[in-house]
Each structure stands twice: as C-alpha cells, then as structure tokens.
Amino acid sequence: MVNLARFDFVSVRLAVACAQTGSLTGAARASHLALAAASRRIRELEEAMGCILFERHARGLLPTAAGRVFVKHGLTLLQTLDQVGAELADLQQGIARHIRLCASTAAINQFLPPLLARYAELHPLLRVDLEEQVSEAVVTSLREGRADIGVFVEGPDIAGLSARVFRNDQLVLVLPRGHRLAGARTPLPFSEALDEDWIGLNPGAAMLQKQQQAALAAGKPLRLRMQVRSFDAVCHLVASGLGIAVLPAAAALPIVRAVKLTSRPLADEWARRRLLVATVTGRDDAGVASLVNFMIEPSPTAKPRPRKR
C-alpha cells in the first residue's frame, strides 16, 4: 500500500526533475534543496511508494519502470496543481471561471479563433482554456473529465455524449505544382492517388483514419512516408517533394498559396465532413451551455474563413 501520509508535492516535483535531468544534483538545484535533503526525500518517496524509482549509477539517475510510471502521473499532478493555482489567482483578479475546451486541428485552424475572440469580448469574466488534440483524444478527454467541451471531426464513438453539428468542411488533395495529378479541377477519386507516397497527420487524426479506411476498401496500402502534427508541416513536406497529402480546403488554401503548391478536390463522399461540438450527457452547466450555444449559433453550413498569413 502507498503511504500517502509521506507523500508531498515537493518530493513529486523533485522526482520529476530527477527524471528530466538524470541528475540528483541538478534536480536538487532546480528544486532549491540541499543535496542531502534531496537525497533523503527521494529515499523517503521510494519507501512511501514501496518500490525503487531510480537506478543510481556513476553518471546520475535512471528511472526504473516504476519510476517512469510515477513521473508520468507526477507530471499530471503537478500540472493540475499549477492549474489550480492559476485559476485561484484569476479569481482574485476577477476572472469568474475557466472552461476547458479540447478541439481538433481542423476546428482550430478553420473556425475557432474568431469565435473565441468574440466570446471573450462578450464574456470578459470567463476564460476558455483551449487544447489541441486529435479527434479521438478529444472524445477521450471529454469522457475522462479533462475537458468541458470538445470539438472534433465526426467519426469517434459518441456514446454518453451530447453532440451537435458545429461546422462542415471539405477535404482536398494537396500536390506540388507539376505533379501528374495536378492541373485538372475535376474531383479525383482517392483510390486513383494510392500509388503515391503520402504525408499524413499523427495517429488518431480523423482525416488519417478516413484515408486508411478508404485505402483498405480499395485493396491498396496507404504508403505513409511521414507523419506530422500540423497542417503547415504537411504542406512544407509536400513542397519538398516528399509526398502528397489530404487537408481541409479552407485551412490549406493560405499555406498552399504561400509555399506554391496546388490542390484538387476529392470525389469521395467521406471527403465532405461534419465537425461536432459535444459535452458529456447529464453534466449540466450554464456557462458551458452558453459557450456551446454561441459556437453553433451561425449556420453549420457556413463557409469557413481562410486563415490570414
């Protein structure tokens, strides 16, 4: 059993610093502790946990398997504690509350910035904390209580969530100028591009999942050459001739122009997508409901605004 009576956040922060620096001396310095006190705290923390967290060797400290687990959850604890401190400080400054919003890259790049800026003007005592995640992770954050509102591309299981249509978007092929598939403006079936190398988003992205499902249905592999997090990175890799990509039209257009690429519509039905805004069913909150209603107030079919560069 873990002895919580001997568990304190100074020691947790010290253990995290040990893992990050690989040095007890460096961690003690960063934690403003004497070396002997830091050594005693790590020893007492290991006794409280009932396991060895670090292997000691001549060059410093190396986390054990148990240490890696502890550090992962210790970081979460410290981040939560820092967030509590920040929100309490905001209360003293007149900020009434925080709403945690998790959103997919597509939602952030195409729709959310002007909406959140306008909402902040209308509700200066409320602060929206925005975190970017892939669509699957947005839904997970909602279910685990780490987000009050989620905005994501339709596709993940929404059991237990109250979801409404937020916006629509359209996927296009992003190609180097002069590419064999460029030039024509007629929509192209995705299957006709599967002989190419692809630049994709990281695992869990709704767009990548649709591409993989379409490739499987066509009986061909999706030749993913590289995977990155941002639309900008995707376009720069395409511009370097490393592959082609699929991106939302409105978000991609300014980048496509800036790095001298071209785009072509996709003919597939799955290339026309819906973005949803969701909360956990049964968690009634007037502030959250107000923000959700504000977000979906414009017509869901309204065209997204291209980002200025």
C-alpha positions in Angstrom: 0.0 0.0 0.0 1.2 3.6 -0.8 1.7 5.6 2.4 0.0 8.9 1.5 1.0 10.5 4.8 4.6 10.6 3.5 3.6 11.9 0.1 4.1 15.6 -0.7 4.3 17.8 -3.9 7.9 19.0 -3.2 9.1 15.4 -3.4 7.0 14.8 -6.5 8.4 17.8 -8.2 11.9 16.7 -7.2 11.4 13.2 -8.7 10.1 14.7 -11.9 13.2 16.9 -12.1 15.4 13.9 -11.4 13.9 12.1 -14.4 14.2 15.2 -16.6 17.8 16.0 -15.7 19.2 12.5 -14.9 21.0 14.1 -12.0 20.1 14.4 -8.3 22.5 17.4 -8.1 20.7 19.2 -10.9 17.3 18.3 -9.6 18.2 19.5 -6.1 19.4 22.8 -7.5 16.2 23.2 -9.6 14.1 22.4 -6.6 16.1 24.8 -4.3 17.0 21.9 -2.0 20.3 20.9 -0.4 21.7 17.8 -2.0 21.5 15.8 1.3 17.8 16.9 1.7 17.0 16.0 -1.9 18.6 12.5 -1.5 16.6 11.9 1.7 13.4 13.0 0.0 13.9 10.6 -2.9 14.7 7.7 -0.5 11.6 8.5 1.6 9.4 8.8 -1.5 10.6 5.3 -2.6 9.8 3.9 0.8 6.3 5.5 0.6 5.7 4.1 -2.8 7.1 0.7 -1.8 9.4 0.4 -4.9 12.6 1.8 -6.4 12.0 4.7 -8.6 15.6 5.4 -9.8 18.7 3.3 -10.5 21.8 5.0 -9.2 24.9 4.8 -11.3 28.1 6.8 -11.7 26.7 9.2 -14.3 23.5 10.0 -12.3 20.0 8.6 -12.1 17.9 6.5 -14.5 14.2 5.9 -13.9 13.1 2.3 -13.4 9.8 1.1 -14.9 8.1 2.1 -11.7 9.9 5.5 -11.9 8.6 6.1 -15.4 5.0 5.4 -14.3 5.4 7.7 -11.3 6.9 10.5 -13.3 4.1 10.3 -15.9 1.4 10.6 -13.3 3.5 13.0 -11.2 3.6 15.4 -14.2 -0.2 15.3 -14.4 -0.5 16.0 -10.7 1.9 19.0 -10.9 0.1 20.4 -13.9 -3.2 20.1 -12.2 -1.8 21.8 -9.1 -0.4 24.6 -11.2 -3.7 25.0 -12.9 -5.5 25.2 -9.6 -3.1 28.0 -8.5 -3.6 29.9 -11.8 -7.4 29.7 -11.5 -7.4 30.8 -7.9 -5.1 33.8 -8.9 -7.6 34.6 -11.7 -10.4 34.6 -9.2 -8.6 37.3 -7.2 -8.2 39.2 -10.5 -12.0 39.0 -11.2 -12.0 36.0 -13.7 -15.1 34.1 -12.6 -14.2 30.7 -14.0 -12.4 28.6 -16.6 -14.0 26.4 -19.3 -11.7 23.7 -20.7 -12.1 23.3 -24.5 -10.4 20.5 -26.4 -10.5 20.7 -30.2 -9.1 19.0 -33.3 -6.6 20.7 -35.5 -9.2 21.2 -38.3 -11.5 23.1 -35.9 -8.8 25.3 -34.6 -7.2 26.1 -38.0 -10.6 26.9 -39.7 -13.2 28.1 -37.2 -12.4 28.6 -33.5 -10.0 31.6 -33.2 -12.5 34.4 -34.3 -15.3 32.7 -32.4 -13.3 32.5 -29.1 -12.1 36.1 -29.6 -15.6 37.4 -29.9 -16.8 35.3 -26.9 -14.0 36.7 -24.8 -15.2 40.2 -25.7 -18.8 39.4 -24.7 -17.8 37.5 -21.5 -14.6 39.1 -20.0 -15.1 37.3 -16.7 -14.9 33.8 -18.3 -11.7 32.3 -19.7 -11.6 29.5 -22.2 -8.6 27.2 -21.9 -8.0 25.7 -25.4 -6.0 22.5 -26.0 -5.4 21.0 -29.4 -5.8 17.2 -29.8 -6.7 14.7 -32.5 -10.4 13.9 -32.7 -10.1 10.5 -30.8 -8.2 12.2 -28.0 -10.8 15.0 -27.8 -13.5 12.4 -27.1 -11.3 10.7 -24.5 -10.7 14.0 -22.7 -14.4 14.6 -22.5 -15.1 11.2 -21.1 -12.3 11.4 -18.5 -13.4 14.8 -17.3 -10.4 16.6 -18.6 -12.5 18.8 -20.9 -15.8 20.5 -20.6 -16.4 20.9 -24.3 -15.0 19.0 -27.3 -14.9 19.9 -30.9 -13.9 17.2 -33.3 -14.5 15.6 -36.7 -17.4 13.2 -36.8 -16.3 9.6 -36.5 -15.3 8.6 -33.0 -17.9 6.8 -30.8 -20.0 9.5 -29.1 -22.0 7.2 -26.7 -22.6 9.1 -23.5 -22.0 12.5 -25.2 -24.5 15.2 -26.2 -23.2 16.2 -29.7 -24.4 18.8 -32.2 -23.2 19.8 -35.6 -20.6 22.6 -35.4 -19.5 23.2 -39.0 -18.8 21.3 -42.3 -15.6 21.2 -44.2 -14.2 19.7 -47.5 -11.0 17.7 -47.9 -8.8 18.2 -50.9 -5.6 16.7 -52.3 -2.5 18.9 -51.8 0.1 18.5 -54.5 3.3 20.0 -55.8 2.8 22.1 -59.0 3.6 20.0 -62.0 2.6 16.7 -60.3 0.9 14.2 -62.6 -2.4 14.6 -60.7 -2.3 18.4 -60.6 -3.7 20.7 -63.2 -7.2 19.3 -63.6 -10.0 20.8 -61.5 -12.3 17.8 -61.7 -12.7 15.9 -58.5 -10.4 12.9 -58.2 -11.3 9.6 -56.6 -8.9 9.0 -53.7 -8.2 5.4 -54.9 -6.5 6.9 -58.1 -3.9 8.5 -55.9 -2.9 5.5 -53.8 0.2 4.7 -55.8 1.8 7.9 -54.4 3.8 8.4 -51.2 1.8 10.2 -48.6 2.4 12.8 -45.9 -0.1 12.2 -43.1 -1.1 13.5 -39.7 -0.3 11.7 -36.5 -2.2 8.6 -35.4 -5.7 9.3 -34.0 -6.4 12.1 -36.5 -9.8 11.6 -38.1 -8.5 12.5 -41.5 -5.8 9.8 -41.4 -8.3 7.2 -40.3 -10.6 8.0 -43.3 -7.6 7.7 -45.6 -6.6 4.4 -44.1 -10.2 3.1 -44.4 -10.5 4.2 -48.0 -7.2 2.6 -48.9 -8.3 -0.7 -47.3 -11.6 -0.6 -49.2 -9.7 -0.1 -52.4 -7.4 -3.0 -51.6 -4.3 -1.0 -51.7 -1.8 0.1 -49.0 -1.6 3.7 -47.9 2.1 4.4 -48.4 2.6 6.8 -45.4 6.1 8.2 -45.8 6.0 10.7 -43.0 3.5 11.8 -40.2 3.5 15.2 -38.5 1.1 17.1 -36.3 0.4 20.4 -38.1 -1.1 21.4 -41.5 1.8 23.7 -42.0 4.3 20.9 -41.6 2.3 18.7 -44.0 2.4 21.4 -46.7 6.1 22.1 -46.3 6.9 18.4 -46.7 4.7 18.2 -49.8 6.5 21.3 -51.2 9.8 19.4 -50.7 8.6 16.6 -53.0 8.3 14.0 -50.2 4.7 13.0 -51.0 1.2 14.3 -51.4 -1.5 14.9 -48.7 -5.1 15.4 -47.9 -6.1 18.5 -46.0 -9.3 20.6 -45.3 -9.6 23.1 -48.2 -10.1 26.3 -46.2 -7.3 25.6 -43.8 -4.9 24.5 -46.5 -5.6 27.3 -49.0 -3.3 30.0 -47.5 -0.5 27.6 -46.9 -0.8 26.1 -50.4 -0.5 29.6 -51.9 2.4 30.6 -49.6 4.6 27.6 -50.4 3.5 27.4 -54.1 1.5 24.2 -54.1 -1.8 23.3 -55.7 -4.9 21.5 -54.7 -7.5 19.3 -56.3 -11.0 18.3 -55.0 -11.6 14.7 -53.9 -14.7 12.9 -55.3 -15.2 10.6 -52.3 -18.2 11.1 -50.1 -16.0 10.9 -46.9 -14.1 14.0 -48.1 -17.2 16.0 -47.1 -17.1 16.0 -43.3 -19.0 17.3 -40.3 -17.4 18.7 -37.2 -19.3 18.2 -33.9 -19.3 20.1 -30.6 -20.0 17.9 -27.7 -20.3 17.7 -23.9 -20.9 14.8 -21.5 -24.5 13.9 -21.2 -26.0 14.9 -17.8 -23.3 17.3 -16.8 -25.5 20.5 -16.8 -23.5 23.7 -16.6 -24.9 27.1 -17.6 -21.5 28.5 -18.5 -20.7 25.5 -20.7 -24.1 25.6 -22.3 -23.8 29.3 -23.1 -20.4 28.8 -24.9 -21.8 25.8 -26.9 -24.8 27.7 -28.0 -22.6 30.6 -29.0 -20.4 28.4 -31.0 -23.1 26.7 -33.0 -25.3 29.9 -33.5 -24.0 30.5 -37.1 -25.3 28.1 -39.7 -23.4 24.8 -39.6 -23.1 25.1 -43.4 -21.4 28.5 -43.2 -18.2 28.6 -45.2 -15.0 28.6 -43.1 -12.8 31.6 -43.2 -9.3 31.0 -44.7 -6.5 31.9 -42.2 -4.6 35.1 -42.9 -0.8 34.6 -43.2 
